[in-house]
């Protein structure tokens, strides 16, 4: 069994491909993932900070 790996997909992303990569990893629509980040930001849970950390840590898909 092949293990799943989390990657950024800049070609499919709006900004840096973080949400597109998360959507692929979770088998979810990237739009839903983007909405979750927006809701986290509006609720004060640092959605932007989480996005920026993932931007720096998650590698680009080869």
PDB file with one MODEL, atoms N, CA, C and O in Angstrom:
MODEL        1
ATOM      1  N   UNK A   1       0.847  -1.183   0.000  1.00  0.00           N
ATOM      2  CA  UNK A   1       0.000   0.000   0.000  1.00  0.00           C
ATOM      3  C   UNK A   1       0.888   1.241   0.000  1.00  0.00           C
ATOM      4  O   UNK A   1       1.831   1.348   0.784  1.00  0.00           O
ATOM      5  N   UNK A   2       0.575   2.154  -0.875  1.00  0.00           N
ATOM      6  CA  UNK A   2       1.342   3.391  -0.989  1.00  0.00           C
ATOM      7  C   UNK A   2       0.826   4.408   0.020  1.00  0.00           C
ATOM      8  O   UNK A   2      -0.380   4.631   0.128  1.00  0.00           O
ATOM      9  N   UNK A   3       1.742   5.020   0.753  1.00  0.00           N
ATOM     10  CA  UNK A   3       1.320   6.018   1.735  1.00  0.00           C
ATOM     11  C   UNK A   3       1.058   7.350   1.048  1.00  0.00           C
ATOM     12  O   UNK A   3       1.721   7.707   0.073  1.00  0.00           O
ATOM     13  N   UNK A   4       0.088   8.071   1.570  1.00  0.00           N
ATOM     14  CA  UNK A   4      -0.256   9.381   1.027  1.00  0.00           C
ATOM     15  C   UNK A   4       0.733  10.410   1.556  1.00  0.00           C
ATOM     16  O   UNK A   4       1.172  10.333   2.704  1.00  0.00           O
ATOM     17  N   UNK A   5       1.076  11.369   0.710  1.00  0.00           N
ATOM     18  CA  UNK A   5       1.957  12.451   1.119  1.00  0.00           C
ATOM     19  C   UNK A   5       1.281  13.767   0.782  1.00  0.00           C
ATOM     20  O   UNK A   5       0.576  13.894  -0.219  1.00  0.00           O
ATOM     21  N   UNK A   6       1.514  14.732   1.641  1.00  0.00           N
ATOM     22  CA  UNK A   6       0.927  16.057   1.459  1.00  0.00           C
ATOM     23  C   UNK A   6       1.892  16.924   0.669  1.00  0.00           C
ATOM     24  O   UNK A   6       3.053  17.086   1.046  1.00  0.00           O
ATOM     25  N   UNK A   7       1.404  17.476  -0.427  1.00  0.00           N
ATOM     26  CA  UNK A   7       2.185  18.375  -1.274  1.00  0.00           C
ATOM     27  C   UNK A   7       1.374  19.618  -1.583  1.00  0.00           C
ATOM     28  O   UNK A   7       0.144  19.602  -1.531  1.00  0.00           O
ATOM     29  N   UNK A   8       2.084  20.710  -1.908  1.00  0.00           N
ATOM     30  CA  UNK A   8       1.437  21.890  -2.478  1.00  0.00           C
ATOM     31  C   UNK A   8       1.349  21.680  -3.983  1.00  0.00           C
ATOM     32  O   UNK A   8       2.246  21.085  -4.579  1.00  0.00           O
ATOM     33  N   UNK A   9       0.279  22.163  -4.599  1.00  0.00           N
ATOM     34  CA  UNK A   9       0.105  22.044  -6.041  1.00  0.00           C
ATOM     35  C   UNK A   9      -0.114  23.455  -6.604  1.00  0.00           C
ATOM     36  O   UNK A   9      -1.255  23.876  -6.797  1.00  0.00           O
ATOM     37  N   UNK A  10       0.979  24.185  -6.867  1.00  0.00           N
ATOM     38  CA  UNK A  10       0.850  25.578  -7.316  1.00  0.00           C
ATOM     39  C   UNK A  10       0.084  25.744  -8.629  1.00  0.00           C
ATOM     40  O   UNK A  10      -0.573  26.766  -8.829  1.00  0.00           O
ATOM     41  N   UNK A  11       0.157  24.758  -9.528  1.00  0.00           N
ATOM     42  CA  UNK A  11      -0.534  24.869 -10.813  1.00  0.00           C
ATOM     43  C   UNK A  11      -2.050  24.877 -10.654  1.00  0.00           C
ATOM     44  O   UNK A  11      -2.752  25.456 -11.482  1.00  0.00           O
ATOM     45  N   UNK A  12      -2.561  24.245  -9.604  1.00  0.00           N
ATOM     46  CA  UNK A  12      -4.003  24.157  -9.389  1.00  0.00           C
ATOM     47  C   UNK A  12      -4.488  25.128  -8.319  1.00  0.00           C
ATOM     48  O   UNK A  12      -5.688  25.222  -8.065  1.00  0.00           O
ATOM     49  N   UNK A  13      -3.575  25.841  -7.700  1.00  0.00           N
ATOM     50  CA  UNK A  13      -3.943  26.695  -6.579  1.00  0.00           C
ATOM     51  C   UNK A  13      -4.250  28.115  -6.965  1.00  0.00           C
ATOM     52  O   UNK A  13      -3.899  28.573  -8.052  1.00  0.00           O
ATOM     53  N   UNK A  14      -4.910  28.806  -6.063  1.00  0.00           N
ATOM     54  CA  UNK A  14      -5.225  30.214  -6.263  1.00  0.00           C
ATOM     55  C   UNK A  14      -4.027  31.085  -5.890  1.00  0.00           C
ATOM     56  O   UNK A  14      -3.717  32.054  -6.583  1.00  0.00           O
ATOM     57  N   UNK A  15      -3.362  30.739  -4.800  1.00  0.00           N
ATOM     58  CA  UNK A  15      -2.215  31.525  -4.343  1.00  0.00           C
ATOM     59  C   UNK A  15      -0.950  30.682  -4.447  1.00  0.00           C
ATOM     60  O   UNK A  15      -0.088  30.956  -5.281  1.00  0.00           O
ATOM     61  N   UNK A  16      -0.834  29.662  -3.607  1.00  0.00           N
ATOM     62  CA  UNK A  16       0.394  28.867  -3.585  1.00  0.00           C
ATOM     63  C   UNK A  16       0.131  27.374  -3.686  1.00  0.00           C
ATOM     64  O   UNK A  16       1.077  26.587  -3.660  1.00  0.00           O
ATOM     65  N   UNK A  17      -1.110  26.963  -3.801  1.00  0.00           N
ATOM     66  CA  UNK A  17      -1.429  25.558  -3.960  1.00  0.00           C
ATOM     67  C   UNK A  17      -1.592  24.772  -2.675  1.00  0.00           C
ATOM     68  O   UNK A  17      -1.712  23.547  -2.714  1.00  0.00           O
ATOM     69  N   UNK A  18      -1.599  25.454  -1.528  1.00  0.00           N
ATOM     70  CA  UNK A  18      -1.752  24.759  -0.250  1.00  0.00           C
ATOM     71  C   UNK A  18      -3.125  24.097  -0.161  1.00  0.00           C
ATOM     72  O   UNK A  18      -3.221  22.920   0.188  1.00  0.00           O
ATOM     73  N   UNK A  19      -4.161  24.822  -0.466  1.00  0.00           N
ATOM     74  CA  UNK A  19      -5.523  24.274  -0.375  1.00  0.00           C
ATOM     75  C   UNK A  19      -5.763  23.197  -1.427  1.00  0.00           C
ATOM     76  O   UNK A  19      -6.478  22.228  -1.170  1.00  0.00           O
ATOM     77  N   UNK A  20      -5.171  23.358  -2.610  1.00  0.00           N
ATOM     78  CA  UNK A  20      -5.304  22.326  -3.640  1.00  0.00           C
ATOM     79  C   UNK A  20      -4.633  21.041  -3.178  1.00  0.00           C
ATOM     80  O   UNK A  20      -5.165  19.952  -3.389  1.00  0.00           O
ATOM     81  N   UNK A  21      -3.480  21.161  -2.557  1.00  0.00           N
ATOM     82  CA  UNK A  21      -2.784  19.985  -2.033  1.00  0.00           C
ATOM     83  C   UNK A  21      -3.546  19.323  -0.900  1.00  0.00           C
ATOM     84  O   UNK A  21      -3.646  18.097  -0.838  1.00  0.00           O
ATOM     85  N   UNK A  22      -4.082  20.143  -0.003  1.00  0.00           N
ATOM     86  CA  UNK A  22      -4.880  19.592   1.096  1.00  0.00           C
ATOM     87  C   UNK A  22      -6.138  18.912   0.569  1.00  0.00           C
ATOM     88  O   UNK A  22      -6.538  17.860   1.067  1.00  0.00           O
ATOM     89  N   UNK A  23      -6.756  19.516  -0.436  1.00  0.00           N
ATOM     90  CA  UNK A  23      -7.942  18.912  -1.029  1.00  0.00           C
ATOM     91  C   UNK A  23      -7.644  17.562  -1.640  1.00  0.00           C
ATOM     92  O   UNK A  23      -8.424  16.621  -1.489  1.00  0.00           O
ATOM     93  N   UNK A  24      -6.522  17.460  -2.330  1.00  0.00           N
ATOM     94  CA  UNK A  24      -6.135  16.180  -2.920  1.00  0.00           C
ATOM     95  C   UNK A  24      -5.819  15.160  -1.829  1.00  0.00           C
ATOM     96  O   UNK A  24      -6.200  13.995  -1.941  1.00  0.00           O
ATOM     97  N   UNK A  25      -5.132  15.587  -0.786  1.00  0.00           N
ATOM     98  CA  UNK A  25      -4.752  14.686   0.304  1.00  0.00           C
ATOM     99  C   UNK A  25      -5.978  14.152   1.048  1.00  0.00           C
ATOM    100  O   UNK A  25      -6.030  12.981   1.424  1.00  0.00           O
ATOM    101  N   UNK A  26      -6.968  15.036   1.253  1.00  0.00           N
ATOM    102  CA  UNK A  26      -8.162  14.671   2.007  1.00  0.00           C
ATOM    103  C   UNK A  26      -9.304  14.163   1.124  1.00  0.00           C
ATOM    104  O   UNK A  26     -10.384  13.849   1.624  1.00  0.00           O
ATOM    105  N   UNK A  27      -9.065  14.081  -0.183  1.00  0.00           N
ATOM    106  CA  UNK A  27     -10.109  13.710  -1.143  1.00  0.00           C
ATOM    107  C   UNK A  27     -11.320  14.626  -1.019  1.00  0.00           C
ATOM    108  O   UNK A  27     -12.462  14.167  -0.985  1.00  0.00           O
ATOM    109  N   UNK A  28     -11.055  15.918  -0.952  1.00  0.00           N
ATOM    110  CA  UNK A  28     -12.111  16.921  -0.821  1.00  0.00           C
ATOM    111  C   UNK A  28     -11.914  17.988  -1.895  1.00  0.00           C
ATOM    112  O   UNK A  28     -10.837  18.113  -2.479  1.00  0.00           O
ATOM    113  N   UNK A  29     -12.952  18.735  -2.136  1.00  0.00           N
ATOM    114  CA  UNK A  29     -12.883  19.839  -3.086  1.00  0.00           C
ATOM    115  C   UNK A  29     -12.017  20.954  -2.496  1.00  0.00           C
ATOM    116  O   UNK A  29     -12.243  21.353  -1.354  1.00  0.00           O
ATOM    117  N   UNK A  30     -11.035  21.467  -3.238  1.00  0.00           N
ATOM    118  CA  UNK A  30     -10.190  22.545  -2.725  1.00  0.00           C
ATOM    119  C   UNK A  30     -10.977  23.794  -2.317  1.00  0.00           C
ATOM    120  O   UNK A  30     -10.536  24.546  -1.448  1.00  0.00           O
ATOM    121  N   UNK A  31     -12.125  24.015  -2.931  1.00  0.00           N
ATOM    122  CA  UNK A  31     -12.953  25.165  -2.563  1.00  0.00           C
ATOM    123  C   UNK A  31     -13.438  25.043  -1.124  1.00  0.00           C
ATOM    124  O   UNK A  31     -13.496  26.037  -0.401  1.00  0.00           O
ATOM    125  N   UNK A  32     -13.781  23.845  -0.710  1.00  0.00           N
ATOM    126  CA  UNK A  32     -14.207  23.612   0.676  1.00  0.00           C
ATOM    127  C   UNK A  32     -13.053  23.909   1.631  1.00  0.00           C
ATOM    128  O   UNK A  32     -13.247  24.522   2.680  1.00  0.00           O
ATOM    129  N   UNK A  33     -11.849  23.468   1.256  1.00  0.00           N
ATOM    130  CA  UNK A  33     -10.670  23.716   2.096  1.00  0.00           C
ATOM    131  C   UNK A  33     -10.409  25.219   2.198  1.00  0.00           C
ATOM    132  O   UNK A  33     -10.079  25.720   3.273  1.00  0.00           O
ATOM    133  N   UNK A  34     -10.554  25.933   1.089  1.00  0.00           N
ATOM    134  CA  UNK A  34     -10.378  27.393   1.102  1.00  0.00           C
ATOM    135  C   UNK A  34     -11.402  28.058   2.026  1.00  0.00           C
ATOM    136  O   UNK A  34     -11.065  28.965   2.787  1.00  0.00           O
ATOM    137  N   UNK A  35     -12.642  27.602   1.952  1.00  0.00           N
ATOM    138  CA  UNK A  35     -13.682  28.164   2.823  1.00  0.00           C
ATOM    139  C   UNK A  35     -13.370  27.921   4.296  1.00  0.00           C
ATOM    140  O   UNK A  35     -13.636  28.777   5.139  1.00  0.00           O
ATOM    141  N   UNK A  36     -12.810  26.765   4.604  1.00  0.00           N
ATOM    142  CA  UNK A  36     -12.430  26.469   5.992  1.00  0.00           C
ATOM    143  C   UNK A  36     -11.349  27.438   6.458  1.00  0.00           C
ATOM    144  O   UNK A  36     -11.409  27.933   7.584  1.00  0.00           O
ATOM    145  N   UNK A  37     -10.356  27.715   5.604  1.00  0.00           N
ATOM    146  CA  UNK A  37      -9.322  28.677   5.963  1.00  0.00           C
ATOM    147  C   UNK A  37      -9.914  30.075   6.178  1.00  0.00           C
ATOM    148  O   UNK A  37      -9.519  30.783   7.104  1.00  0.00           O
ATOM    149  N   UNK A  38     -10.852  30.466   5.329  1.00  0.00           N
ATOM    150  CA  UNK A  38     -11.494  31.775   5.488  1.00  0.00           C
ATOM    151  C   UNK A  38     -12.284  31.828   6.791  1.00  0.00           C
ATOM    152  O   UNK A  38     -12.212  32.818   7.519  1.00  0.00           O
ATOM    153  N   UNK A  39     -13.034  30.773   7.090  1.00  0.00           N
ATOM    154  CA  UNK A  39     -13.808  30.741   8.329  1.00  0.00           C
ATOM    155  C   UNK A  39     -12.900  30.767   9.555  1.00  0.00           C
ATOM    156  O   UNK A  39     -13.219  31.431  10.541  1.00  0.00           O
ATOM    157  N   UNK A  40     -11.776  30.057   9.509  1.00  0.00           N
ATOM    158  CA  UNK A  40     -10.817  30.096  10.613  1.00  0.00           C
ATOM    159  C   UNK A  40     -10.260  31.503  10.806  1.00  0.00           C
ATOM    160  O   UNK A  40     -10.080  31.962  11.934  1.00  0.00           O
ATOM    161  N   UNK A  41      -9.992  32.174   9.704  1.00  0.00           N
ATOM    162  CA  UNK A  41      -9.472  33.547   9.785  1.00  0.00           C
ATOM    163  C   UNK A  41     -10.513  34.485  10.377  1.00  0.00           C
ATOM    164  O   UNK A  41     -10.195  35.291  11.251  1.00  0.00           O
ATOM    165  N   UNK A  42     -11.750  34.388   9.911  1.00  0.00           N
ATOM    166  CA  UNK A  42     -12.804  35.271  10.406  1.00  0.00           C
ATOM    167  C   UNK A  42     -13.159  34.990  11.864  1.00  0.00           C
ATOM    168  O   UNK A  42     -13.580  35.889  12.592  1.00  0.00           O
ATOM    169  N   UNK A  43     -12.985  33.734  12.284  1.00  0.00           N
ATOM    170  CA  UNK A  43     -13.306  33.363  13.659  1.00  0.00           C
ATOM    171  C   UNK A  43     -12.159  33.692  14.618  1.00  0.00           C
ATOM    172  O   UNK A  43     -12.288  33.514  15.829  1.00  0.00           O
ATOM    173  N   UNK A  44     -11.038  34.171  14.070  1.00  0.00           N
ATOM    174  CA  UNK A  44      -9.931  34.555  14.922  1.00  0.00           C
ATOM    175  C   UNK A  44      -8.980  33.427  15.267  1.00  0.00           C
ATOM    176  O   UNK A  44      -8.183  33.561  16.195  1.00  0.00           O
ATOM    177  N   UNK A  45      -9.044  32.328  14.550  1.00  0.00           N
ATOM    178  CA  UNK A  45      -8.189  31.186  14.847  1.00  0.00           C
ATOM    179  C   UNK A  45      -6.936  31.137  13.984  1.00  0.00           C
ATOM    180  O   UNK A  45      -6.363  30.065  13.792  1.00  0.00           O
ATOM    181  N   UNK A  46      -6.509  32.258  13.471  1.00  0.00           N
ATOM    182  CA  UNK A  46      -5.246  32.368  12.730  1.00  0.00           C
ATOM    183  C   UNK A  46      -5.178  31.480  11.493  1.00  0.00           C
ATOM    184  O   UNK A  46      -4.183  30.788  11.280  1.00  0.00           O
ATOM    185  N   UNK A  47      -6.215  31.496  10.691  1.00  0.00           N
ATOM    186  CA  UNK A  47      -6.207  30.741   9.441  1.00  0.00           C
ATOM    187  C   UNK A  47      -5.081  31.181   8.524  1.00  0.00           C
ATOM    188  O   UNK A  47      -4.477  30.356   7.838  1.00  0.00           O
ATOM    189  N   UNK A  48      -4.794  32.477   8.509  1.00  0.00           N
ATOM    190  CA  UNK A  48      -3.710  32.993   7.674  1.00  0.00           C
ATOM    191  C   UNK A  48      -2.366  32.476   8.178  1.00  0.00           C
ATOM    192  O   UNK A  48      -1.506  32.103   7.381  1.00  0.00           O
ATOM    193  N   UNK A  49      -2.183  32.454   9.478  1.00  0.00           N
ATOM    194  CA  UNK A  49      -0.933  31.964  10.057  1.00  0.00           C
ATOM    195  C   UNK A  49      -0.723  30.488   9.725  1.00  0.00           C
ATOM    196  O   UNK A  49       0.387  30.090   9.371  1.00  0.00           O
ATOM    197  N   UNK A  50      -1.758  29.684   9.832  1.00  0.00           N
ATOM    198  CA  UNK A  50      -1.666  28.261   9.498  1.00  0.00           C
ATOM    199  C   UNK A  50      -1.316  28.096   8.018  1.00  0.00           C
ATOM    200  O   UNK A  50      -0.487  27.259   7.660  1.00  0.00           O
ATOM    201  N   UNK A  51      -1.953  28.900   7.160  1.00  0.00           N
ATOM    202  CA  UNK A  51      -1.680  28.842   5.719  1.00  0.00           C
ATOM    203  C   UNK A  51      -0.222  29.186   5.438  1.00  0.00           C
ATOM    204  O   UNK A  51       0.441  28.495   4.664  1.00  0.00           O
ATOM    205  N   UNK A  52       0.278  30.242   6.057  1.00  0.00           N
ATOM    206  CA  UNK A  52       1.663  30.655   5.826  1.00  0.00           C
ATOM    207  C   UNK A  52       2.663  29.616   6.316  1.00  0.00           C
ATOM    208  O   UNK A  52       3.683  29.380   5.668  1.00  0.00           O
ATOM    209  N   UNK A  53       2.380  29.003   7.443  1.00  0.00           N
ATOM    210  CA  UNK A  53       3.268  27.945   7.949  1.00  0.00           C
ATOM    211  C   UNK A  53       3.274  26.766   6.979  1.00  0.00           C
ATOM    212  O   UNK A  53       4.328  26.203   6.682  1.00  0.00           O
ATOM    213  N   UNK A  54       2.095  26.398   6.491  1.00  0.00           N
ATOM    214  CA  UNK A  54       2.025  25.289   5.530  1.00  0.00           C
ATOM    215  C   UNK A  54       2.735  25.653   4.228  1.00  0.00           C
ATOM    216  O   UNK A  54       3.353  24.795   3.596  1.00  0.00           O
ATOM    217  N   UNK A  55       2.649  26.917   3.827  1.00  0.00           N
ATOM    218  CA  UNK A  55       3.328  27.384   2.624  1.00  0.00           C
ATOM    219  C   UNK A  55       4.834  27.170   2.742  1.00  0.00           C
ATOM    220  O   UNK A  55       5.493  26.811   1.767  1.00  0.00           O
ATOM    221  N   UNK A  56       5.369  27.389   3.925  1.00  0.00           N
ATOM    222  CA  UNK A  56       6.801  27.239   4.151  1.00  0.00           C
ATOM    223  C   UNK A  56       7.232  25.791   4.352  1.00  0.00           C
ATOM    224  O   UNK A  56       8.348  25.427   3.981  1.00  0.00           O
ATOM    225  N   UNK A  57       6.383  24.972   4.922  1.00  0.00           N
ATOM    226  CA  UNK A  57       6.770  23.609   5.308  1.00  0.00           C
ATOM    227  C   UNK A  57       6.434  22.559   4.257  1.00  0.00           C
ATOM    228  O   UNK A  57       7.241  21.664   4.004  1.00  0.00           O
ATOM    229  N   UNK A  58       5.268  22.652   3.643  1.00  0.00           N
ATOM    230  CA  UNK A  58       4.807  21.604   2.714  1.00  0.00           C
ATOM    231  C   UNK A  58       5.543  21.739   1.376  1.00  0.00           C
ATOM    232  O   UNK A  58       5.558  22.818   0.785  1.00  0.00           O
ATOM    233  N   UNK A  59       6.153  20.645   0.898  1.00  0.00           N
ATOM    234  CA  UNK A  59       6.897  20.718  -0.365  1.00  0.00           C
ATOM    235  C   UNK A  59       5.971  20.774  -1.575  1.00  0.00           C
ATOM    236  O   UNK A  59       4.802  20.394  -1.507  1.00  0.00           O
ATOM    237  N   UNK A  60       6.534  21.265  -2.696  1.00  0.00           N
ATOM    238  CA  UNK A  60       5.801  21.326  -3.954  1.00  0.00           C
ATOM    239  C   UNK A  60       5.749  19.912  -4.555  1.00  0.00           C
ATOM    240  O   UNK A  60       6.710  19.149  -4.459  1.00  0.00           O
ATOM    241  N   UNK A  61       4.622  19.585  -5.170  1.00  0.00           N
ATOM    242  CA  UNK A  61       4.448  18.263  -5.785  1.00  0.00           C
ATOM    243  C   UNK A  61       5.399  18.131  -6.977  1.00  0.00           C
ATOM    244  O   UNK A  61       5.435  18.997  -7.851  1.00  0.00           O
ATOM    245  N   UNK A  62       6.156  17.054  -7.002  1.00  0.00           N
ATOM    246  CA  UNK A  62       7.114  16.864  -8.115  1.00  0.00           C
ATOM    247  C   UNK A  62       6.415  16.571  -9.442  1.00  0.00           C
ATOM    248  O   UNK A  62       7.079  16.389 -10.463  1.00  0.00           O
TER     249      UNK A  62
ENDMDL
END
